[in-house]
Amino acid sequence: MSYQKFARDVGLIGTAQVLTSLGTFFLLPIITKSLGAYYYGIWAQITITVSLITPFALLGLSMALVRFLSSETEINKIREAVYSILFFVTMSGLLVSFLLYMFAEPLATFAFKDLRAAYFIKAGSLLILLNVLEPVSLYYFRVFKQIKKYSCLTIFEVFGKLLLTLALLKMGYGLLGVIAATLMVQSMIILIAFLTIISQIGFVIPRFVYIREYLQFSLPLTPNALIRWVTESSDRYLVTYFLGLKIVGVYSAACSIGSLTQLFVSPLQLILLPELAKLFDENKIDKVIIYMSYSLRYFLFISIPAVFGLSALAKPLLGIFTTEDFLSGWFVIPVIAFSGLMAGVVQIFVNTLLIVKKTKAQTNINIAAAVSNVLLNLLLIPSIGIVGAALSTLISYFFMAILCTHMSLKYFKHEFYFHDIAKSILSSVAMYLFVSYFEISSIHEIFEVAGIGVLIYLFGMFLLGGFNDLELSLMKRYLFGIKKNLVKIIGV
């Protein structure tokens, strides 16, 4: 893959990510304003519980698909690999979904602290089956560089959930409608992906020839997913235990906004890991270093101003997109936003451990971060509430970022561009001071002020020399392309 194609694919997924982020953003007020803090807390806990249990059914096989098929060209091997993994996770997903259904009442009593939640847990139990089938189905397009299809399906899923959730809530189905909308849209995405895969490679009943090899690679990753869950999401259970479902609803809404910074690494990660695996297998180590160094640079160029921007807009964002019940959680957003930046750094450097197949080291790093996170949560949540939960997450991700960077430097010598990062921070501070000055009371004003803030950041970077000549050339070409298209549209 050329650097230009790599950049185009990242840009395409980035555009899709912006659209899906907007869809998710508008889903937040629809659910919170319709359900209130208590039922939103139940929904947040269901999604967190599903994310906890799903790795037991997935067994890391989606990552095995990425790692082993990124450089594969033999159609028979591709066909066998794809269908053996799909069949395997279907059976494991059905089993784990059934177990969640059977143990819904004990879970509601001990984890949710409310037996009434059992009904909704049972309704959402099939989410586990869909959550193991969807990544395997969609990762096929990621592995074989069919980025347009991947992006379209991702966008369709988010806006499908948005529209169907809105419709079912308007019809009075409440939380059950939110669960039903998620189940129906995810099922449709999986069906479309499955039919597309069949049209491209045909269909066979798998013989599970390579499944042992895949499991040897992926099983060590399963604890990673579970341990990462402890770092990312276990605080919701501890907030529920100490403070109740209503407060966890407030905390989850704030986290939904603050964690937007993590979305900026998704376009890079979706393209980066398959490409790095291919380059490493071809012994093109110099290109591996270039891809990772520039990926970190561009991620920080976007995520640093995003942290400052979300911090400046934290209170108006919660006030406009939720209700008064949620407003007390606004001060959590800056902390979670910075945690998202640290998580992005982790995602970039953890690729090293995946491509050199040192998954045990990744597991050890995740265990250390998870243990520290739980201990900090137990210490801080009873004393300072949800701020303590947010700080625990930040400290754990910071710890992980240091360890992952250190491990990556053992294999590759990266360029960190510290001077350019300092320029990004200075430009972001200028943007923050501007955005913080305004009193914002509507969605229109949020987008207006945020847009001007982006221009101030870019202008600051230009003045400080934060962009190199190639980057300035690409931006000019992009802006002139937009102008040319606008001229065609308006006929001037």
C-alpha positions in Angstrom: 0.0 0.0 0.0 1.4 3.4 -1.0 1.5 6.2 1.6 -1.0 8.1 -0.5 -3.5 5.2 -0.4 -2.9 4.7 3.3 -3.7 8.4 3.8 -6.8 8.1 1.6 -8.1 5.1 3.5 -7.5 6.7 6.8 -9.2 9.9 5.6 -12.2 7.8 4.3 -12.6 6.0 7.6 -12.0 9.3 9.4 -14.9 10.8 7.5 -17.0 7.8 8.3 -16.0 8.1 12.0 -17.0 11.8 12.1 -20.4 10.9 10.7 -20.8 8.0 13.1 -19.7 10.2 16.0 -22.4 12.7 15.0 -24.9 9.9 14.9 -23.8 8.6 18.3 -23.8 12.2 19.6 -27.4 12.7 18.6 -28.4 9.3 20.0 -27.2 10.4 23.5 -29.9 13.2 23.9 -32.6 11.0 22.4 -32.0 8.2 25.0 -31.2 10.4 28.0 -34.1 12.8 27.5 -36.5 9.9 26.9 -35.4 7.5 29.6 -33.9 9.8 32.3 -30.9 9.1 34.5 -32.2 5.9 36.1 -33.1 3.9 32.9 -30.1 5.3 31.1 -28.0 3.9 33.9 -29.6 0.5 33.3 -28.8 0.8 29.6 -25.3 1.9 30.3 -24.8 -1.1 32.6 -26.2 -3.5 30.1 -23.8 -2.3 27.4 -20.9 -2.5 29.9 -21.9 -6.0 30.9 -22.1 -7.1 27.3 -18.7 -5.7 26.6 -17.4 -7.7 29.6 -18.8 -11.0 28.5 -18.3 -10.8 24.8 -14.6 -11.6 24.8 -15.4 -15.0 26.4 -17.3 -15.8 23.2 -15.1 -14.0 20.7 -11.8 -15.5 22.1 -9.7 -12.9 20.2 -10.5 -14.5 16.8 -11.3 -11.2 15.1 -7.6 -10.2 15.7 -6.5 -13.6 14.4 -8.4 -12.9 11.2 -6.5 -9.6 10.8 -3.1 -10.9 11.7 -3.1 -14.1 9.5 -5.0 -12.9 6.5 -3.5 -9.5 5.9 -0.9 -10.9 3.5 -2.8 -14.0 2.4 -3.7 -14.4 -1.3 -4.8 -18.0 -1.6 -8.6 -18.0 -2.0 -9.1 -21.5 -0.5 -7.2 -20.6 2.7 -9.1 -17.3 3.0 -12.4 -19.0 2.6 -11.5 -21.7 5.1 -10.3 -19.1 7.6 -13.2 -16.8 7.3 -15.9 -19.4 7.6 -14.2 -21.5 10.3 -13.9 -18.4 12.5 -17.5 -17.3 11.7 -18.9 -20.8 12.6 -16.8 -21.0 15.7 -17.9 -17.7 17.2 -21.5 -18.3 16.3 -21.6 -21.4 18.5 -19.7 -19.7 21.3 -21.8 -16.6 21.0 -25.1 -18.6 21.3 -23.8 -20.4 24.4 -22.7 -17.3 26.2 -25.9 -15.4 25.3 -27.9 -18.3 26.8 -25.8 -18.2 30.0 -26.4 -14.4 30.4 -30.2 -15.0 29.9 -30.2 -17.8 32.6 -28.2 -15.7 35.1 -30.0 -12.4 34.5 -31.6 -12.3 37.9 -28.5 -12.9 40.1 -26.7 -10.4 37.9 -29.4 -7.8 38.4 -29.4 -8.3 42.1 -25.6 -8.2 42.8 -24.2 -6.1 39.9 -27.1 -3.7 39.1 -28.3 -3.5 42.7 -31.9 -3.7 41.3 -33.9 -6.8 40.5 -36.1 -4.9 38.0 -33.1 -4.7 35.7 -33.3 -8.5 35.1 -36.1 -8.2 32.5 -33.9 -5.8 30.4 -30.8 -8.0 30.8 -32.7 -10.9 29.4 -33.9 -8.8 26.5 -30.4 -7.7 25.7 -28.7 -11.2 26.1 -28.6 -11.7 22.3 -26.4 -8.6 22.0 -23.5 -10.9 22.9 -24.1 -13.2 19.8 -24.3 -10.1 17.5 -21.2 -8.5 19.1 -19.1 -11.5 18.3 -20.4 -11.9 14.7 -20.2 -8.3 13.8 -16.4 -7.7 14.2 -15.5 -10.9 12.4 -17.9 -10.0 9.5 -16.7 -6.4 9.3 -13.0 -7.1 9.8 -13.0 -9.1 6.6 -13.4 -5.8 4.7 -10.7 -4.2 6.9 -8.2 -7.0 6.2 -8.7 -6.9 2.4 -8.6 -3.1 2.1 -12.3 -2.7 1.2 -12.5 0.5 3.2 -15.5 2.0 1.4 -17.7 -1.0 2.2 -16.5 -1.0 5.8 -17.2 2.7 6.1 -20.6 2.5 4.6 -21.7 -0.4 6.8 -20.4 1.5 9.9 -22.3 4.7 8.9 -25.5 2.7 8.1 -25.3 1.0 11.5 -25.1 4.2 13.5 -27.8 6.1 11.7 -30.0 3.0 11.5 -29.8 2.7 15.3 -30.5 6.5 15.6 -33.6 6.5 13.5 -35.0 3.2 14.7 -34.4 4.1 18.4 -36.1 7.4 17.9 -39.1 5.7 16.2 -39.5 3.0 19.0 -39.1 5.6 21.8 -41.8 7.8 20.1 -44.0 4.7 20.1 -43.6 4.4 23.8 -41.4 1.3 24.0 -38.9 2.9 26.4 -35.7 1.0 27.2 -37.0 -2.1 25.5 -37.2 -0.1 22.3 -33.6 1.0 22.6 -32.5 -2.7 23.0 -34.7 -3.8 20.1 -33.4 -1.2 17.8 -29.8 -2.2 18.5 -30.6 -5.9 17.9 -32.4 -5.3 14.7 -29.9 -3.0 13.1 -26.9 -5.1 14.1 -28.6 -8.2 12.7 -29.1 -6.4 9.4 -25.5 -5.2 9.2 -24.2 -8.8 9.8 -26.6 -10.2 7.2 -25.4 -7.6 4.6 -21.8 -8.3 5.4 -22.3 -12.1 5.2 -24.0 -12.0 1.9 -21.2 -9.7 0.5 -18.6 -12.1 1.7 -20.3 -15.0 0.0 -20.6 -13.1 -3.3 -16.8 -12.5 -3.2 -15.3 -15.8 -2.0 -18.2 -18.2 -2.3 -19.4 -20.4 0.6 -18.0 -23.6 2.1 -18.7 -25.7 5.2 -15.4 -25.2 7.1 -13.2 -28.1 8.1 -11.5 -26.0 10.9 -8.1 -26.8 9.5 -6.4 -23.7 10.8 -8.6 -23.0 13.9 -6.0 -24.5 16.3 -3.3 -22.1 15.0 -5.6 -19.2 15.2 -6.6 -20.0 18.7 -3.0 -20.4 19.8 -2.5 -16.7 18.7 -5.9 -15.4 19.8 -6.5 -17.1 23.2 -3.7 -15.1 24.9 -5.5 -12.0 23.7 -8.8 -13.0 25.4 -7.5 -12.1 28.8 -6.3 -8.8 27.3 -9.8 -7.9 26.3 -11.2 -8.8 29.7 -8.4 -7.0 31.5 -8.8 -4.0 29.3 -12.4 -4.0 30.2 -11.4 -3.7 33.9 -9.4 -0.5 33.0 -12.0 0.9 30.7 -15.4 0.0 32.2 -15.2 -1.6 35.6 -15.6 1.8 37.2 -19.3 1.7 36.1 -19.9 -1.2 38.4 -18.1 0.4 41.3 -19.9 3.7 40.8 -23.2 1.7 40.8 -22.1 -0.1 44.0 -21.1 3.0 45.9 -23.4 5.6 44.4 -26.4 3.9 42.6 -27.8 3.5 39.1 -28.8 7.1 38.7 -25.3 8.4 39.3 -23.8 5.8 37.0 -26.2 7.2 34.3 -24.8 10.7 34.9 -21.2 9.3 34.8 -21.8 7.3 31.7 -23.3 10.2 29.8 -20.3 12.4 30.6 -18.0 9.5 29.5 -19.8 9.2 26.2 -18.8 12.8 25.4 -15.3 12.7 26.9 -14.3 9.5 25.2 -14.9 11.0 21.8 -11.1 11.6 21.7 -10.6 7.8 21.4 -12.5 7.9 18.1 -9.6 9.7 16.4 -7.4 6.7 16.7 -9.9 4.3 15.2 -9.3 5.3 11.5 -5.6 4.9 12.0 -5.9 1.6 13.9 -8.3 0.0 11.5 -5.8 0.5 8.6 -2.6 0.5 10.5 -2.5 -3.0 12.1 -3.1 -5.0 8.8 -0.6 -2.8 7.0 2.0 -3.1 9.7 1.6 -6.9 9.8 2.1 -7.1 6.1 5.2 -4.8 6.1 6.7 -6.7 9.0 6.2 -10.1 7.3 7.9 -8.6 4.2 10.8 -7.4 6.5 10.3 -3.7 5.6 11.1 -2.5 9.1 12.0 1.1 7.9 8.4 1.5 6.6 6.9 0.0 9.8 8.8 2.8 11.7 7.6 5.5 9.3 4.0 4.4 9.5 3.9 4.2 13.3 5.8 7.5 13.8 3.5 9.5 11.5 0.4 7.8 12.8 1.3 9.0 16.3 2.1 12.5 15.0 -1.3 12.9 13.2 -3.3 11.3 16.0 -1.8 13.9 18.5 -2.4 16.8 16.1 -6.1 15.9 16.2 -6.6 14.6 19.7 -4.7 17.4 21.6 -7.0 20.1 20.3 -9.9 17.8 20.8 -9.1 17.4 24.5 -8.9 21.2 24.9 -12.1 21.7 22.9 -14.1 19.2 24.8 -12.9 20.7 28.1 -14.0 24.1 27.0 -17.4 22.9 25.8 -18.0 20.3 28.6 -20.8 22.1 30.5 -22.8 23.3 27.5 -22.5 19.9 25.8 -24.0 18.1 28.7 -26.6 20.8 29.3 -27.8 20.8 25.6 -27.5 17.1 24.8 -29.0 15.7 28.1 -31.2 17.0 30.9 -30.6 18.9 34.2 -30.2 15.5 35.9 -27.0 14.9 34.0 -25.4 18.3 34.3 -23.5 17.6 37.5 -21.1 15.3 35.6 -19.7 18.0 33.3 -16.4 18.2 35.2 -15.7 14.5 34.4 -15.5 15.2 30.6 -12.0 16.9 30.5 -10.5 14.0 32.5 -12.1 11.3 30.3 -11.0 13.3 27.2 -7.4 13.2 28.3 -7.8 9.5 29.1 -8.9 9.0 25.5 -5.7 10.6 24.2 -3.6 8.3 26.4 -5.7 5.3 25.2 -5.0 6.3 21.6 -1.2 6.3 22.3 -1.6 2.8 23.8 -3.5 1.6 20.7 -0.7 2.8 18.3 2.2 1.4 20.2 0.5 -1.9 21.2 0.6 -2.7 17.5 4.3 -3.5 17.9 3.5 -6.3 20.4 0.9 -7.7 18.0 3.0 -7.8 14.9 6.0 -9.4 16.6 3.5 -11.8 18.3 4.6 -10.8 21.9 1.0 -11.0 23.2 2.1 -12.2 26.7 3.9 -8.8 27.2 0.7 -7.0 26.3 -1.3 -9.2 28.8 1.2 -8.2 31.6 0.8 -4.5 30.8 -3.0 -4.8 30.8 -2.9 -6.7 34.1 -0.8 -4.0 35.8 -3.1 -1.3 34.5 -6.2 -3.1 35.5 -5.1 -3.8 39.1 -4.0 -0.2 39.6 -7.3 1.0 38.2 -9.4 -1.1 40.5 -7.4 -0.1 43.6 -7.6 3.6 42.7 -11.3 3.3 42.1 -11.8 1.6 45.5 -9.8 4.4 47.1 -11.1 7.5 45.2 -14.8 6.8 44.4 -16.0 6.7 48.1 -14.1 9.9 48.8 -14.6 12.1 45.7 -17.3 10.3 43.7 -17.3 10.1 39.9 -14.3 12.4 39.7 -12.3 9.7 41.4 -13.5 7.1 38.8 -12.4 9.4 36.0 -9.0 10.1 37.6 -8.4 6.3 38.1 -9.0 5.7 34.4 -6.6 8.6 33.4 -3.8 7.3 35.7 -4.2 3.7 34.4 -4.0 4.8 30.7 -1.1 7.0 31.4 0.7 4.1 33.0 -0.2 1.8 30.0 1.0 4.4 27.5 4.5 4.6 29.2 4.8 0.8 29.3 3.6 0.3 25.7 5.9 3.0 24.4 8.9 1.5 26.3 8.2 -2.0 24.9 7.8 -0.7 21.4 11.1 1.1 21.5 12.8 -2.2 22.2 11.9 -3.3 18.6 11.7 0.0 16.7 13.3 3.4 16.9 10.4 5.8 16.6 10.4 9.6 15.9 8.3 11.5 18.4 8.2 15.0 16.9 8.3 16.7 20.3 8.7 20.2 18.9 5.5 19.8 16.7 3.6 18.4 19.7 4.6 21.5 21.7 3.3 23.7 18.9 0.0 21.8 18.9 -0.4 22.3 22.7 0.2 26.1 22.3 -2.3 26.4 19.5 -4.8 24.3 21.5 -4.4 26.7 24.5 -5.2 29.6 22.2 -8.3 27.8 20.9 -9.4 26.9 24.5 -9.2 30.5 25.7 -11.3 31.6 22.7 -14.0 28.9 23.1 -14.2 29.4 26.9 -15.1 33.0 26.4 -18.6 32.3 25.0 -21.9 31.5 26.7 -23.4 28.7 24.6 -27.1 27.7 24.8 -27.9 25.8 21.6 -26.6 23.1 19.2 -26.1 25.7 16.5 -23.9 27.8 18.8 -21.8 24.8 19.7 -21.0 23.9 16.1 -20.4 27.6 15.3 -18.0 28.2 18.1 -16.3 24.8 17.6 -15.8 25.5 13.9 -14.1 28.9 14.7 -12.0 27.1 17.3 -10.7 24.7 14.7 -9.7 27.6 12.5 -7.9 29.3 15.4 -6.0 26.0 16.0 -5.0 25.6 12.4 -4.0 29.3 12.2 -1.9 28.9 15.3 -0.2 25.8 13.9 0.5 27.6 10.7 2.1 30.6 12.5 4.2 28.3 14.7 5.4 26.2 11.7 3.7 23.1 13.0 3.0 21.7 9.5 5.7 20.7 7.1 5.7 21.6 3.4 4.1 18.4 2.2 1.3 18.7 4.7 0.7 22.3 3.7 0.6 21.2 0.0 -1.9 18.5 0.8 -4.1 20.9 2.7 -4.1 23.4 -0.1 -4.9 20.7 -2.6 -7.8 19.6 -0.4 -9.2 23.1 0.1 -8.9 23.9 -3.6 -10.7 20.6 -4.3 -13.6 21.7 -2.0 -13.8 25.1 -3.7 -13.8 23.5 -7.2 -16.7 21.2 -6.2 -18.7 24.1 -4.7 -18.2 26.1 -7.9 -19.7 23.2 -9.8 -22.6 22.8 -7.4 -23.7 26.5 -7.4 -22.8 27.0 -11.0 -20.6 30.1 -10.5 
